[in-house]
């Protein structure tokens, strides 16, 4: 592999940048990329974002440039430096562009645009590609289903970073879908039904504890991720509620645990294998000097109804 890399002036290494490596949906993503990379004799360098030290995220890019990686996949968007600290990061990105290093993004179109604008990258640069899903439509369909089955008090549970732009764009897309379904059904929006918890099962349990103590608590919950939704399910059962007869829950992602939980979690299925496969195969094409017929590709989600909702 060393000789092959020398002959082609390639390092046979790619990088994958992730918001976190603890969320199962990203674990599935990286597993697929690593498998495909191995099949094509590539090594994968993995980085997760540092939300405390923003500049360190772009030190990663310096490191990756020094390692001469052949391509980069970015999930979500790293915290962006303040305008007075972007000079170094822009220099790094310009160096990558001069080398024609391809970048594949899996995030929201607005996040993609913010990244390109921050680093003065033209939107028609064919070495920058976006893969995305319609989070707003996905949650709209889930809430519409809950309304159709008789629920009018529906809690919306957010996980992770929801206050920091542009990291919070996916959250607000999902929230927009929630509000759209309520508006369409003539159900007044109530901000008291919006709660944010930490990532993971305990975050969901804490959110359920808060909302279930309201004078008029929700009879259904939509979580922005499966782990937080599974925490809601566990907390509701522990509190003596029957699922789905008294409490309905729908998650987001369709991680493996969702279909093995008791009860099995209804959720919005994200085609993460297909997205990860597209990320690597298009990166491979661009690294080989090929061209792609588009810079933005959308993937469909699917509402999967299981035992946690009617």
MARKE-952156 format. One record per residue (C-alpha): residue number from 1; residue in three letters; chain; x negated, z negated, y. Coordinates in Angstrom, 3 decimals. Layout:
// residues N
n->NUM&res->Ala&chain->A&east->X&up->Z&north->Y .
...
//
This chain:
// residues 310
n->1&res->Unk&chain->A&east->0.000&up->0.000&north->0.000 .
n->2&res->Unk&chain->A&east->-2.956&up->-0.677&north->2.328 .
n->3&res->Unk&chain->A&east->-4.371&up->2.789&north->1.742 .
n->4&res->Unk&chain->A&east->-0.979&up->4.366&north->2.344 .
n->5&res->Unk&chain->A&east->-0.591&up->2.504&north->5.621 .
n->6&res->Unk&chain->A&east->-4.082&up->3.576&north->6.725 .
n->7&res->Unk&chain->A&east->-3.420&up->7.244&north->6.025 .
n->8&res->Unk&chain->A&east->-0.125&up->7.330&north->7.875 .
n->9&res->Unk&chain->A&east->-1.246&up->5.036&north->10.711 .
n->10&res->Unk&chain->A&east->1.536&up->2.667&north->9.698 .
n->11&res->Unk&chain->A&east->1.409&up->-1.011&north->8.891 .
n->12&res->Unk&chain->A&east->4.373&up->-0.745&north->6.492 .
n->13&res->Unk&chain->A&east->5.891&up->-3.822&north->8.152 .
n->14&res->Unk&chain->A&east->9.141&up->-4.306&north->10.029 .
n->15&res->Unk&chain->A&east->10.513&up->-7.306&north->11.903 .
n->16&res->Unk&chain->A&east->13.982&up->-8.854&north->11.821 .
n->17&res->Unk&chain->A&east->15.067&up->-11.168&north->14.656 .
n->18&res->Unk&chain->A&east->18.004&up->-13.494&north->13.955 .
n->19&res->Unk&chain->A&east->19.923&up->-16.140&north->15.931 .
n->20&res->Unk&chain->A&east->19.572&up->-18.524&north->12.961 .
n->21&res->Unk&chain->A&east->18.531&up->-18.444&north->9.334 .
n->22&res->Unk&chain->A&east->20.920&up->-21.242&north->8.306 .
n->23&res->Unk&chain->A&east->24.168&up->-19.296&north->8.726 .
n->24&res->Unk&chain->A&east->25.053&up->-17.719&north->5.338 .
n->25&res->Unk&chain->A&east->26.129&up->-14.440&north->6.949 .
n->26&res->Unk&chain->A&east->22.616&up->-13.899&north->8.311 .
n->27&res->Unk&chain->A&east->21.123&up->-14.989&north->4.992 .
n->28&res->Unk&chain->A&east->23.086&up->-12.170&north->3.340 .
n->29&res->Unk&chain->A&east->21.917&up->-9.744&north->6.017 .
n->30&res->Unk&chain->A&east->18.228&up->-10.549&north->5.592 .
n->31&res->Unk&chain->A&east->18.520&up->-10.545&north->1.780 .
n->32&res->Unk&chain->A&east->19.798&up->-6.956&north->1.880 .
n->33&res->Unk&chain->A&east->17.159&up->-5.815&north->4.363 .
n->34&res->Unk&chain->A&east->14.354&up->-7.444&north->2.359 .
n->35&res->Unk&chain->A&east->15.551&up->-5.808&north->-0.876 .
n->36&res->Unk&chain->A&east->15.700&up->-2.351&north->0.700 .
n->37&res->Unk&chain->A&east->12.382&up->-2.862&north->2.450 .
n->38&res->Unk&chain->A&east->10.723&up->-3.826&north->-0.837 .
n->39&res->Unk&chain->A&east->12.189&up->-0.721&north->-2.476 .
n->40&res->Unk&chain->A&east->10.471&up->1.346&north->0.239 .
n->41&res->Unk&chain->A&east->7.155&up->-0.550&north->0.198 .
n->42&res->Unk&chain->A&east->7.780&up->-2.342&north->3.497 .
n->43&res->Unk&chain->A&east->7.135&up->-5.980&north->4.299 .
n->44&res->Unk&chain->A&east->9.562&up->-7.965&north->6.462 .
n->45&res->Unk&chain->A&east->8.515&up->-10.373&north->9.200 .
n->46&res->Unk&chain->A&east->11.318&up->-12.784&north->10.083 .
n->47&res->Unk&chain->A&east->11.878&up->-14.614&north->13.377 .
n->48&res->Unk&chain->A&east->14.764&up->-16.817&north->14.549 .
n->49&res->Unk&chain->A&east->15.506&up->-17.399&north->18.229 .
n->50&res->Unk&chain->A&east->14.377&up->-20.436&north->20.180 .
n->51&res->Unk&chain->A&east->17.241&up->-21.422&north->22.490 .
n->52&res->Unk&chain->A&east->15.167&up->-24.180&north->24.095 .
n->53&res->Unk&chain->A&east->12.035&up->-22.230&north->25.024 .
n->54&res->Unk&chain->A&east->13.364&up->-18.850&north->26.165 .
n->55&res->Unk&chain->A&east->9.987&up->-17.305&north->26.935 .
n->56&res->Unk&chain->A&east->8.818&up->-17.952&north->23.377 .
n->57&res->Unk&chain->A&east->11.323&up->-15.349&north->22.158 .
n->58&res->Unk&chain->A&east->9.331&up->-12.706&north->23.956 .
n->59&res->Unk&chain->A&east->6.064&up->-14.177&north->22.733 .
n->60&res->Unk&chain->A&east->7.449&up->-13.054&north->19.363 .
n->61&res->Unk&chain->A&east->7.584&up->-9.503&north->20.706 .
n->62&res->Unk&chain->A&east->3.974&up->-9.780&north->21.855 .
n->63&res->Unk&chain->A&east->3.026&up->-10.983&north->18.382 .
n->64&res->Unk&chain->A&east->4.951&up->-8.139&north->16.749 .
n->65&res->Unk&chain->A&east->3.308&up->-5.598&north->19.043 .
n->66&res->Unk&chain->A&east->-0.113&up->-7.011&north->18.182 .
n->67&res->Unk&chain->A&east->0.790&up->-6.726&north->14.497 .
n->68&res->Unk&chain->A&east->1.841&up->-3.117&north->15.157 .
n->69&res->Unk&chain->A&east->5.125&up->-3.387&north->13.254 .
n->70&res->Unk&chain->A&east->6.710&up->-0.028&north->12.594 .
n->71&res->Unk&chain->A&east->10.251&up->-1.023&north->13.588 .
n->72&res->Unk&chain->A&east->12.424&up->-3.954&north->14.678 .
n->73&res->Unk&chain->A&east->15.967&up->-5.070&north->13.785 .
n->74&res->Unk&chain->A&east->17.651&up->-7.467&north->16.228 .
n->75&res->Unk&chain->A&east->20.800&up->-9.425&north->15.331 .
n->76&res->Unk&chain->A&east->22.670&up->-10.957&north->18.238 .
n->77&res->Unk&chain->A&east->20.519&up->-11.142&north->21.342 .
n->78&res->Unk&chain->A&east->17.623&up->-13.466&north->22.103 .
n->79&res->Unk&chain->A&east->17.978&up->-15.670&north->25.200 .
n->80&res->Unk&chain->A&east->16.839&up->-13.498&north->28.094 .
n->81&res->Unk&chain->A&east->14.194&up->-14.720&north->30.556 .
n->82&res->Unk&chain->A&east->15.084&up->-15.344&north->34.187 .
n->83&res->Unk&chain->A&east->14.432&up->-12.373&north->36.522 .
n->84&res->Unk&chain->A&east->11.214&up->-13.965&north->37.814 .
n->85&res->Unk&chain->A&east->9.848&up->-14.141&north->34.247 .
n->86&res->Unk&chain->A&east->10.735&up->-10.656&north->32.986 .
n->87&res->Unk&chain->A&east->7.545&up->-8.849&north->34.034 .
n->88&res->Unk&chain->A&east->5.604&up->-9.673&north->30.859 .
n->89&res->Unk&chain->A&east->8.577&up->-8.960&north->28.597 .
n->90&res->Unk&chain->A&east->9.175&up->-5.606&north->30.306 .
n->91&res->Unk&chain->A&east->5.525&up->-4.694&north->29.790 .
n->92&res->Unk&chain->A&east->5.856&up->-5.434&north->26.079 .
n->93&res->Unk&chain->A&east->9.019&up->-3.368&north->25.737 .
n->94&res->Unk&chain->A&east->7.424&up->-0.493&north->27.642 .
n->95&res->Unk&chain->A&east->4.480&up->-0.607&north->25.237 .
n->96&res->Unk&chain->A&east->6.881&up->-0.427&north->22.286 .
n->97&res->Unk&chain->A&east->8.644&up->2.552&north->23.878 .
n->98&res->Unk&chain->A&east->5.360&up->4.357&north->24.437 .
n->99&res->Unk&chain->A&east->4.652&up->3.925&north->20.719 .
n->100&res->Unk&chain->A&east->8.209&up->5.136&north->19.990 .
n->101&res->Unk&chain->A&east->8.887&up->2.002&north->17.973 .
n->102&res->Unk&chain->A&east->12.564&up->2.110&north->16.876 .
n->103&res->Unk&chain->A&east->14.937&up->-0.811&north->17.475 .
n->104&res->Unk&chain->A&east->18.212&up->-1.321&north->15.595 .
n->105&res->Unk&chain->A&east->20.668&up->-3.863&north->17.028 .
n->106&res->Unk&chain->A&east->23.589&up->-5.604&north->15.363 .
n->107&res->Unk&chain->A&east->25.580&up->-7.187&north->18.185 .
n->108&res->Unk&chain->A&east->28.235&up->-6.444&north->20.796 .
n->109&res->Unk&chain->A&east->28.030&up->-3.323&north->22.935 .
n->110&res->Unk&chain->A&east->27.888&up->-5.485&north->26.075 .
n->111&res->Unk&chain->A&east->24.922&up->-7.412&north->24.645 .
n->112&res->Unk&chain->A&east->23.213&up->-4.141&north->23.781 .
n->113&res->Unk&chain->A&east->23.748&up->-2.910&north->27.347 .
n->114&res->Unk&chain->A&east->22.443&up->-6.156&north->28.852 .
n->115&res->Unk&chain->A&east->19.273&up->-5.884&north->26.766 .
n->116&res->Unk&chain->A&east->18.688&up->-2.254&north->27.756 .
n->117&res->Unk&chain->A&east->19.359&up->-2.982&north->31.441 .
n->118&res->Unk&chain->A&east->17.088&up->-6.049&north->31.449 .
n->119&res->Unk&chain->A&east->14.155&up->-3.975&north->30.234 .
n->120&res->Unk&chain->A&east->14.953&up->-0.760&north->32.126 .
n->121&res->Unk&chain->A&east->15.621&up->1.187&north->28.936 .
n->122&res->Unk&chain->A&east->17.794&up->4.318&north->29.322 .
n->123&res->Unk&chain->A&east->21.042&up->4.106&north->27.364 .
n->124&res->Unk&chain->A&east->20.338&up->7.513&north->25.808 .
n->125&res->Unk&chain->A&east->16.976&up->6.442&north->24.338 .
n->126&res->Unk&chain->A&east->17.320&up->7.637&north->20.731 .
n->127&res->Unk&chain->A&east->14.967&up->4.927&north->19.446 .
n->128&res->Unk&chain->A&east->17.535&up->2.228&north->20.284 .
n->129&res->Unk&chain->A&east->20.621&up->2.106&north->18.063 .
n->130&res->Unk&chain->A&east->23.589&up->-0.276&north->17.951 .
n->131&res->Unk&chain->A&east->25.656&up->-1.346&north->14.947 .
n->132&res->Unk&chain->A&east->28.817&up->-3.292&north->15.755 .
n->133&res->Unk&chain->A&east->32.222&up->-4.553&north->14.636 .
n->134&res->Unk&chain->A&east->35.413&up->-5.032&north->16.648 .
n->135&res->Unk&chain->A&east->35.673&up->-8.825&north->16.801 .
n->136&res->Unk&chain->A&east->38.584&up->-8.754&north->19.226 .
n->137&res->Unk&chain->A&east->40.752&up->-6.596&north->16.981 .
n->138&res->Unk&chain->A&east->39.775&up->-8.615&north->13.905 .
n->139&res->Unk&chain->A&east->40.918&up->-11.943&north->15.367 .
n->140&res->Unk&chain->A&east->43.994&up->-10.320&north->16.911 .
n->141&res->Unk&chain->A&east->45.117&up->-9.235&north->13.436 .
n->142&res->Unk&chain->A&east->44.454&up->-12.698&north->11.974 .
n->143&res->Unk&chain->A&east->46.427&up->-14.518&north->14.686 .
n->144&res->Unk&chain->A&east->49.205&up->-11.926&north->14.482 .
n->145&res->Unk&chain->A&east->49.502&up->-12.691&north->10.766 .
n->146&res->Unk&chain->A&east->49.717&up->-16.436&north->11.402 .
n->147&res->Unk&chain->A&east->52.429&up->-15.864&north->14.000 .
n->148&res->Unk&chain->A&east->54.297&up->-13.627&north->11.573 .
n->149&res->Unk&chain->A&east->54.297&up->-16.461&north->9.013 .
n->150&res->Unk&chain->A&east->55.887&up->-18.854&north->11.511 .
n->151&res->Unk&chain->A&east->53.026&up->-20.539&north->13.383 .
n->152&res->Unk&chain->A&east->53.200&up->-20.954&north->17.154 .
n->153&res->Unk&chain->A&east->50.642&up->-23.753&north->17.643 .
n->154&res->Unk&chain->A&east->47.369&up->-22.184&north->16.577 .
n->155&res->Unk&chain->A&east->44.022&up->-23.850&north->17.192 .
n->156&res->Unk&chain->A&east->41.002&up->-21.705&north->18.063 .
n->157&res->Unk&chain->A&east->37.715&up->-23.220&north->16.883 .
n->158&res->Unk&chain->A&east->34.435&up->-21.872&north->18.237 .
n->159&res->Unk&chain->A&east->31.016&up->-22.490&north->16.743 .
n->160&res->Unk&chain->A&east->27.545&up->-22.354&north->18.202 .
n->161&res->Unk&chain->A&east->26.590&up->-21.153&north->21.675 .
n->162&res->Unk&chain->A&east->29.716&up->-20.388&north->23.716 .
n->163&res->Unk&chain->A&east->28.615&up->-21.185&north->27.277 .
n->164&res->Unk&chain->A&east->25.466&up->-19.084&north->27.624 .
n->165&res->Unk&chain->A&east->25.746&up->-15.430&north->28.689 .
n->166&res->Unk&chain->A&east->25.185&up->-12.994&north->27.012 .
n->167&res->Unk&chain->A&east->24.916&up->-14.979&north->23.751 .
n->168&res->Unk&chain->A&east->28.575&up->-15.984&north->24.136 .
n->169&res->Unk&chain->A&east->29.978&up->-12.432&north->24.250 .
n->170&res->Unk&chain->A&east->31.029&up->-12.394&north->20.543 .
n->171&res->Unk&chain->A&east->32.887&up->-15.698&north->21.064 .
n->172&res->Unk&chain->A&east->34.764&up->-14.309&north->24.067 .
n->173&res->Unk&chain->A&east->35.617&up->-11.121&north->22.170 .
n->174&res->Unk&chain->A&east->37.214&up->-13.222&north->19.441 .
n->175&res->Unk&chain->A&east->38.958&up->-15.385&north->22.026 .
n->176&res->Unk&chain->A&east->40.345&up->-12.246&north->23.684 .
n->177&res->Unk&chain->A&east->41.880&up->-11.208&north->20.355 .
n->178&res->Unk&chain->A&east->43.439&up->-14.658&north->19.989 .
n->179&res->Unk&chain->A&east->44.946&up->-14.512&north->23.479 .
n->180&res->Unk&chain->A&east->46.174&up->-10.946&north->22.999 .
n->181&res->Unk&chain->A&east->48.155&up->-11.868&north->19.880 .
n->182&res->Unk&chain->A&east->49.722&up->-14.876&north->21.605 .
n->183&res->Unk&chain->A&east->50.656&up->-12.836&north->24.665 .
n->184&res->Unk&chain->A&east->52.180&up->-10.078&north->22.566 .
n->185&res->Unk&chain->A&east->54.339&up->-12.645&north->20.741 .
n->186&res->Unk&chain->A&east->55.397&up->-14.393&north->23.956 .
n->187&res->Unk&chain->A&east->53.602&up->-17.625&north->23.007 .
n->188&res->Unk&chain->A&east->52.091&up->-19.462&north->26.002 .
n->189&res->Unk&chain->A&east->48.310&up->-19.889&north->25.898 .
n->190&res->Unk&chain->A&east->47.230&up->-23.538&north->25.845 .
n->191&res->Unk&chain->A&east->43.613&up->-24.403&north->26.626 .
n->192&res->Unk&chain->A&east->43.976&up->-27.715&north->24.786 .
n->193&res->Unk&chain->A&east->44.016&up->-25.738&north->21.531 .
n->194&res->Unk&chain->A&east->40.500&up->-24.365&north->22.214 .
n->195&res->Unk&chain->A&east->37.723&up->-26.530&north->20.807 .
n->196&res->Unk&chain->A&east->34.035&up->-25.857&north->20.240 .
n->197&res->Unk&chain->A&east->32.020&up->-27.510&north->17.508 .
n->198&res->Unk&chain->A&east->28.498&up->-27.396&north->16.173 .
n->199&res->Unk&chain->A&east->27.706&up->-24.832&north->13.493 .
n->200&res->Unk&chain->A&east->28.540&up->-25.963&north->9.994 .
n->201&res->Unk&chain->A&east->31.073&up->-27.938&north->8.019 .
n->202&res->Unk&chain->A&east->30.836&up->-31.110&north->10.090 .
n->203&res->Unk&chain->A&east->31.543&up->-29.153&north->13.253 .
n->204&res->Unk&chain->A&east->34.800&up->-27.940&north->11.749 .
n->205&res->Unk&chain->A&east->35.735&up->-31.414&north->10.568 .
n->206&res->Unk&chain->A&east->35.117&up->-32.862&north->14.033 .
n->207&res->Unk&chain->A&east->37.238&up->-30.149&north->15.680 .
n->208&res->Unk&chain->A&east->40.100&up->-30.757&north->13.257 .
n->209&res->Unk&chain->A&east->39.939&up->-34.497&north->13.925 .
n->210&res->Unk&chain->A&east->40.284&up->-33.832&north->17.651 .
n->211&res->Unk&chain->A&east->43.105&up->-31.292&north->17.488 .
n->212&res->Unk&chain->A&east->45.105&up->-33.089&north->14.804 .
n->213&res->Unk&chain->A&east->45.279&up->-36.145&north->17.073 .
n->214&res->Unk&chain->A&east->47.141&up->-34.227&north->19.796 .
n->215&res->Unk&chain->A&east->50.749&up->-35.163&north->20.487 .
n->216&res->Unk&chain->A&east->51.729&up->-31.645&north->19.395 .
n->217&res->Unk&chain->A&east->48.936&up->-30.627&north->16.994 .
n->218&res->Unk&chain->A&east->48.346&up->-27.122&north->15.638 .
n->219&res->Unk&chain->A&east->49.844&up->-26.042&north->12.334 .
n->220&res->Unk&chain->A&east->47.248&up->-23.280&north->11.963 .
n->221&res->Unk&chain->A&east->43.580&up->-22.799&north->12.820 .
n->222&res->Unk&chain->A&east->41.350&up->-19.783&north->13.370 .
n->223&res->Unk&chain->A&east->37.610&up->-20.394&north->13.200 .
n->224&res->Unk&chain->A&east->34.966&up->-18.094&north->14.641 .
n->225&res->Unk&chain->A&east->32.931&up->-18.549&north->11.459 .
n->226&res->Unk&chain->A&east->33.543&up->-19.460&north->7.831 .
n->227&res->Unk&chain->A&east->31.413&up->-22.592&north->7.641 .
n->228&res->Unk&chain->A&east->33.242&up->-24.256&north->10.514 .
n->229&res->Unk&chain->A&east->36.564&up->-23.110&north->8.997 .
n->230&res->Unk&chain->A&east->35.681&up->-24.596&north->5.620 .
n->231&res->Unk&chain->A&east->34.959&up->-27.848&north->7.443 .
n->232&res->Unk&chain->A&east->38.502&up->-27.691&north->8.861 .
n->233&res->Unk&chain->A&east->39.938&up->-27.179&north->5.367 .
n->234&res->Unk&chain->A&east->38.023&up->-30.137&north->3.936 .
n->235&res->Unk&chain->A&east->38.975&up->-32.434&north->6.824 .
n->236&res->Unk&chain->A&east->42.662&up->-31.460&north->6.601 .
n->237&res->Unk&chain->A&east->42.787&up->-32.193&north->2.868 .
n->238&res->Unk&chain->A&east->40.967&up->-35.485&north->3.360 .
n->239&res->Unk&chain->A&east->43.548&up->-36.430&north->6.012 .
n->240&res->Unk&chain->A&east->46.354&up->-35.815&north->3.503 .
n->241&res->Unk&chain->A&east->47.626&up->-32.430&north->4.662 .
n->242&res->Unk&chain->A&east->48.786&up->-29.763&north->2.227 .
n->243&res->Unk&chain->A&east->47.157&up->-26.349&north->2.623 .
n->244&res->Unk&chain->A&east->48.685&up->-23.898&north->3.342 .
n->245&res->Unk&chain->A&east->52.135&up->-25.531&north->3.453 .
n->246&res->Unk&chain->A&east->51.338&up->-27.876&north->6.364 .
n->247&res->Unk&chain->A&east->48.074&up->-26.432&north->7.703 .
n->248&res->Unk&chain->A&east->46.881&up->-22.820&north->7.544 .
n->249&res->Unk&chain->A&east->43.260&up->-21.811&north->8.152 .
n->250&res->Unk&chain->A&east->41.611&up->-18.424&north->8.614 .
n->251&res->Unk&chain->A&east->37.853&up->-18.017&north->8.993 .
n->252&res->Unk&chain->A&east->35.509&up->-15.210&north->9.990 .
n->253&res->Unk&chain->A&east->32.694&up->-13.486&north->8.009 .
n->254&res->Unk&chain->A&east->33.770&up->-13.830&north->4.337 .
n->255&res->Unk&chain->A&east->30.672&up->-15.668&north->3.155 .
n->256&res->Unk&chain->A&east->30.353&up->-16.267&north->-0.586 .
n->257&res->Unk&chain->A&east->31.535&up->-19.893&north->-0.381 .
n->258&res->Unk&chain->A&east->34.872&up->-18.762&north->1.069 .
n->259&res->Unk&chain->A&east->36.073&up->-17.415&north->-2.276 .
n->260&res->Unk&chain->A&east->34.838&up->-20.440&north->-4.266 .
n->261&res->Unk&chain->A&east->36.185&up->-23.243&north->-2.046 .
n->262&res->Unk&chain->A&east->39.258&up->-25.198&north->-3.105 .
n->263&res->Unk&chain->A&east->41.534&up->-23.877&north->-1.742 .
n->264&res->Unk&chain->A&east->39.976&up->-20.459&north->-1.309 .
n->265&res->Unk&chain->A&east->39.571&up->-19.545&north->2.353 .
n->266&res->Unk&chain->A&east->41.491&up->-16.733&north->4.025 .
n->267&res->Unk&chain->A&east->39.045&up->-14.954&north->6.280 .
n->268&res->Unk&chain->A&east->38.046&up->-11.834&north->8.163 .
n->269&res->Unk&chain->A&east->35.637&up->-9.921&north->5.981 .
n->270&res->Unk&chain->A&east->32.610&up->-8.441&north->7.739 .
n->271&res->Unk&chain->A&east->30.903&up->-5.655&north->5.727 .
n->272&res->Unk&chain->A&east->27.509&up->-7.309&north->6.134 .
n->273&res->Unk&chain->A&east->25.904&up->-5.454&north->3.212 .
n->274&res->Unk&chain->A&east->26.888&up->-2.080&north->4.681 .
n->275&res->Unk&chain->A&east->25.706&up->-3.150&north->8.137 .
n->276&res->Unk&chain->A&east->22.356&up->-4.400&north->6.832 .
n->277&res->Unk&chain->A&east->21.931&up->-1.246&north->4.748 .
n->278&res->Unk&chain->A&east->22.679&up->0.930&north->7.783 .
n->279&res->Unk&chain->A&east->20.223&up->-1.099&north->9.862 .
n->280&res->Unk&chain->A&east->17.381&up->-0.526&north->7.437 .
n->281&res->Unk&chain->A&east->18.140&up->3.084&north->6.468 .
n->282&res->Unk&chain->A&east->18.436&up->4.194&north->10.088 .
n->283&res->Unk&chain->A&east->15.291&up->2.265&north->10.988 .
n->284&res->Unk&chain->A&east->13.513&up->3.980&north->8.098 .
n->285&res->Unk&chain->A&east->14.733&up->7.369&north->9.310 .
n->286&res->Unk&chain->A&east->13.511&up->6.748&north->12.851 .
n->287&res->Unk&chain->A&east->10.171&up->5.341&north->11.652 .
n->288&res->Unk&chain->A&east->9.686&up->8.561&north->9.709 .
n->289&res->Unk&chain->A&east->10.165&up->10.652&north->12.849 .
n->290&res->Unk&chain->A&east->13.757&up->11.604&north->12.087 .
n->291&res->Unk&chain->A&east->16.695&up->11.647&north->14.476 .
n->292&res->Unk&chain->A&east->20.102&up->9.978&north->14.298 .
n->293&res->Unk&chain->A&east->23.262&up->11.744&north->15.493 .
n->294&res->Unk&chain->A&east->24.550&up->8.681&north->17.320 .
n->295&res->Unk&chain->A&east->23.269&up->5.563&north->19.052 .
n->296&res->Unk&chain->A&east->26.367&up->3.411&north->18.363 .
n->297&res->Unk&chain->A&east->28.061&up->2.995&north->14.975 .
n->298&res->Unk&chain->A&east->31.144&up->0.823&north->14.317 .
n->299&res->Unk&chain->A&east->32.153&up->-0.883&north->11.080 .
n->300&res->Unk&chain->A&east->35.658&up->-1.946&north->10.068 .
n->301&res->Unk&chain->A&east->36.553&up->-5.544&north->9.247 .
n->302&res->Unk&chain->A&east->39.342&up->-6.610&north->6.866 .
n->303&res->Unk&chain->A&east->41.686&up->-9.596&north->6.849 .
n->304&res->Unk&chain->A&east->41.425&up->-11.220&north->3.395 .
n->305&res->Unk&chain->A&east->44.351&up->-13.503&north->2.570 .
n->306&res->Unk&chain->A&east->43.633&up->-16.240&north->0.052 .
n->307&res->Unk&chain->A&east->44.920&up->-19.761&north->-0.592 .
n->308&res->Unk&chain->A&east->44.374&up->-21.336&north->2.841 .
n->309&res->Unk&chain->A&east->47.193&up->-19.336&north->4.447 .
n->310&res->Unk&chain->A&east->50.493&up->-17.776&north->3.400 .
//
